[in-house]
Amino acid sequence: MANHKSAEKRIRQTARRTEINRNRVSRIRTFVKKVETAISSGNKAEAAEAFKAAQPEMMRGASKGVLHKNTVSRKLSRLSARIKAL
């Protein structure tokens, strides 16, 4: 348990940031899942549309520090390749 005023404040701030970051990651996962389901259904147009919506969301997560930039780039690249293969 925190003994200093500043430590108590850090706990509050961390809790707030954790909640925001958890929401961001969840939102990114939802967008990626939409792309995945469109790919598995074999609908290239729908998959491309879902990918177009997911791309800025994922990059925003990288810029906010929720996910690493290279991780996001790798995932986008792999999704893109799978869409092109349809």
One Martini backbone bead per residue (centre of mass of N, CA, C, O) as a GRO file, in nm:
protein
   86
    1MET     BB    1   0.098   0.034   0.018
    2ALA     BB    2   0.071   0.361   0.010
    3ASN     BB    3   0.252   0.639   0.188
    4HIS     BB    4   0.229   0.853  -0.034
    5LYS     BB    5   0.084   1.090  -0.217
    6SER     BB    6   0.229   1.027  -0.487
    7ALA     BB    7   0.169   0.721  -0.483
    8GLU     BB    8  -0.139   0.747  -0.487
    9LYS     BB    9  -0.150   0.895  -0.755
   10ARG     BB   10  -0.015   0.676  -0.928
   11ILE     BB   11  -0.235   0.467  -0.883
   12ARG     BB   12  -0.461   0.628  -1.017
   13GLN     BB   13  -0.325   0.668  -1.292
   14THR     BB   14  -0.277   0.370  -1.360
   15ALA     BB   15  -0.572   0.283  -1.356
   16ARG     BB   16  -0.662   0.471  -1.583
   17ARG     BB   17  -0.465   0.375  -1.805
   18THR     BB   18  -0.537   0.075  -1.801
   19GLU     BB   19  -0.827   0.111  -1.895
   20ILE     BB   20  -0.765   0.249  -2.164
   21ASN     BB   21  -0.573   0.030  -2.281
   22ARG     BB   22  -0.772  -0.205  -2.268
   23ASN     BB   23  -0.974  -0.078  -2.465
   24ARG     BB   24  -0.784  -0.056  -2.706
   25VAL     BB   25  -0.713  -0.355  -2.739
   26SER     BB   26  -1.002  -0.454  -2.771
   27ARG     BB   27  -1.066  -0.289  -3.024
   28ILE     BB   28  -0.848  -0.413  -3.202
   29ARG     BB   29  -0.942  -0.708  -3.182
   30THR     BB   30  -1.216  -0.659  -3.314
   31PHE     BB   31  -1.113  -0.564  -3.589
   32VAL     BB   32  -0.946  -0.819  -3.652
   33LYS     BB   33  -1.181  -1.022  -3.633
   34LYS     BB   34  -1.335  -0.910  -3.877
   35VAL     BB   35  -1.118  -0.984  -4.079
   36GLU     BB   36  -1.097  -1.287  -4.020
   37THR     BB   37  -1.395  -1.359  -4.092
   38ALA     BB   38  -1.380  -1.255  -4.384
   39ILE     BB   39  -1.157  -1.448  -4.474
   40SER     BB   40  -1.298  -1.722  -4.394
   41SER     BB   41  -1.547  -1.663  -4.592
   42GLY     BB   42  -1.410  -1.533  -4.875
   43ASN     BB   43  -1.455  -1.216  -4.865
   44LYS     BB   44  -1.274  -0.976  -5.014
   45ALA     BB   45  -1.430  -0.707  -4.986
   46GLU     BB   46  -1.490  -0.729  -4.682
   47ALA     BB   47  -1.196  -0.761  -4.592
   48ALA     BB   48  -1.092  -0.491  -4.707
   49GLU     BB   49  -1.282  -0.312  -4.541
   50ALA     BB   50  -1.193  -0.412  -4.259
   51PHE     BB   51  -0.895  -0.339  -4.298
   52LYS     BB   52  -0.939  -0.032  -4.340
   53ALA     BB   53  -1.050  -0.001  -4.041
   54ALA     BB   54  -0.807  -0.139  -3.877
   55GLN     BB   55  -0.547   0.015  -3.946
   56PRO     BB   56  -0.579   0.286  -3.779
   57GLU     BB   57  -0.628   0.147  -3.508
   58MET     BB   58  -0.351   0.007  -3.486
   59MET     BB   59  -0.171   0.261  -3.521
   60ARG     BB   60  -0.282   0.406  -3.272
   61GLY     BB   61  -0.180   0.194  -3.071
   62ALA     BB   62   0.119   0.243  -3.139
   63SER     BB   63   0.128   0.555  -3.076
   64LYS     BB   64   0.021   0.502  -2.766
   65GLY     BB   65   0.180   0.224  -2.659
   66VAL     BB   66   0.022  -0.054  -2.659
   67LEU     BB   67   0.181  -0.123  -2.916
   68HIS     BB   68   0.410  -0.225  -3.121
   69LYS     BB   69   0.504  -0.121  -3.426
   70ASN     BB   70   0.608  -0.395  -3.543
   71THR     BB   71   0.364  -0.564  -3.470
   72VAL     BB   72   0.160  -0.410  -3.639
   73SER     BB   73   0.303  -0.439  -3.911
   74ARG     BB   74   0.301  -0.746  -3.920
   75LYS     BB   75  -0.007  -0.789  -3.901
   76LEU     BB   76  -0.081  -0.621  -4.150
   77SER     BB   77   0.084  -0.780  -4.354
   78ARG     BB   78  -0.055  -1.058  -4.310
   79LEU     BB   79  -0.341  -0.970  -4.375
   80SER     BB   80  -0.287  -0.862  -4.657
   81ALA     BB   81  -0.184  -1.129  -4.777
   82ARG     BB   82  -0.448  -1.289  -4.724
   83ILE     BB   83  -0.628  -1.111  -4.902
   84LYS     BB   84  -0.470  -1.146  -5.170
   85ALA     BB   85  -0.508  -1.472  -5.171
   86LEU     BB   86  -0.828  -1.478  -5.235
   0.00000   0.00000   0.00000
